[in-house]
Amino acid sequence: MIVTRRVTFRLYPKPAQERKLYEWRRLHCYLYNSALADRKDSYQKLNRSVNYLDQQNRLPEFKKVWTEFAELGSQALQATLKRVDFAFQRFFKGLGGYPRFRSIRNYSGWTYPATSGWKVHTTGDNGYLELSNLGQIQMRGKARTWGTPNTCTIFYRHRKWYASITVKCIPHRQTGTGAIGIDFGTLTAIAMSDGTKIENPKFLAKTQAKIRKASKEKRRKRAPNRNQKIKASRRYKKAQTKVSKLIRKAARQRLDWAHKRTTEIVSRSSLVVSEKLNISGMTRKTKKGKRKRQKSGLNRSILDVGWGMMRGMLEYKEAEANGVYLEAPTQTLKPSQRCPECWNVKPKTLDERVHRCLNCNCVEDRDVAAARVCLNWAKGLGTSLLDVDQSGSTSKTRINTGSLKQLAETKRQKPRPS
């Protein structure tokens, strides 16, 4: 099965190339804000709506006036206009707020939606990226599976340049013949139905003391204030960089740990079942109250484990191994309250860490019992896993807001004579 995978490489441009990349990033940001202002003014002042095709057809005339945009490539400019269209489509469908203007600090980069304008010289392990009007740039990185490159996104993050390339490939991943249920937690990160427990590494909590110390040093420096037109001091920027490095290190450790643990689970089991969790609701900021600090600490603990990250990894890794990943409906199944042996439901408080069933005398760790309930639910589906109820699976109904693929497939429409 041919799928699309994304591979990110670190770029090492020469000084002249880096200055050019900065300039191109500024021009794409300017085009984004110009397209946003065009839509906004046309509707508010002229009562006329402007869509993506209208702005796309104006690009040739736009490049004649602003000649510095000519070297950026037509499809890359069209992709920037499509970003504006994405923002408005999300706003119209209630998925986001009204699009806002972007500063150069918050504008990361640009996209080549097709194979024109760039070329990659690699087999998935390091290599060079060739951009039109810029030359070859050395890049480092390694792809697990390489294939045919499709799109390329250049972005600037944390004072480093990266290239995110999508490839069409046929991934291969080995898996076992077992089936396992898992339960996510904060004290124990992953509890499995076979009794195995993976403790929470608490990467952010272990780094929290250093972050607090660095943040305290930063507060003593002169912070920026736009209203009073005060710029940040050099020591403030240096302290801010120190805090950001500590947070990014914890994030990288969490990502590496999640990849290793999920790979181990998929390598042993072709069927993985977990409970369906509303992570965004569980980590929502609490309102004013006495337990606001406790809720903030709980949210931090949940996000430090990375439940959503691991669920996504298990889903696509099982798909690559031709396995099955299911999510049991938590509200109707109640894995934490149900007995895995007799299926009896008994409410428990959070401080009860051991499951004791008065009906069948089953005694088990609470998290392991919940994992067994999820697995028994999946086994109760029978052999026809294709007919599983969508409320318990990982399939989600997505609202379509457009795609960059149409930029490579649709030709620019010629303006109609008036």
Helices and strands as residue ranges (DSSP letters): E 3-12, H 15-46, H 52-57, H 59-65, G 67-72, H 74-92, G 104-106, E 109-112, E 118-121, E 125-131, E 135-142, E 148-157, E 160-169, E 178-184, E 188-192, E 197-199, H 203-219, H 234-268, E 269-275, H 279-282, H 292-305, H 307-320, E 324-328, H 330-333, E 354-356, E 363-365, H 366-379, G 385-387, G 390-392, H 405-409
